Amino acid sequence: MTKKRLIVGVSGASGSMLALSLMRELSRHEDVETHLVVSDGTRRMWELETDLPLESLTKLASVVHDDHDLAATISSGSFVTHGMVICPCSMKTLSAVANGYADNLISRAADVCLKEGRRVVLVPREMPLGRVHLRNMLSASELGCTIVPPMLTFYNGPMAIDDELTHVVGKVMRQLGIEPSEFHGWEGPEAHGE
């Protein structure tokens, strides 16, 4: 069985549990090979937002790359991948992707995916959004990125933060062409007893 190689970038935005939920879901798919890149900012944010060791994230990956290693396999278009997701995506990383500023492995890998016509999904974390953020999202979208902000869900009756995380991860997975295991999409009013 040929595995889908998927690059997962985790930048220094708030949202460590989003990254962990995504990697947990991807690790359930035996046909997916994950190439994880964790930024320096992520390491600090991880300490601030969780009591878990960073290894609880990295051990879920098939391969872990150093964000400073611009010679890594995923920095070349000849290394074929299914695409990339950056979750969470900081405004700094969004700007780098939207403007082709490939100064680290996360932004270089995104640049490679875009030039090769591969999927790039960005999960931007910021609120409220300023004009420059919106402008960069539009630019990234025009370049071929899919923007999946981690919006709250209500129609599926979430009872806890894990339900919200599962919903966002499910939306991301579907954009990558991978069916999530626990996602509950809208099934119409009849399914909700109306």
Buried (B, 14 or more C-beta within 10 A) or exposed (E): EEEBBBBBBBBBBBBBBBBBBBBBBBBEBEEBBBBBBBBEBBEEBBEEEBEEEBEBBEEBBBBBBEBEBBEBBBBEBEBEBBBBBBBBBBBBBBBBBBBBBBEBBBBBBBBBBBEBEBBBBBBBBBEEBEEEBEEBBEBBEEBEBBBBBBEEBEEBEBEEEEBBBBBBBBBBBBBBEBEBEBBBEEEEEEEEEE
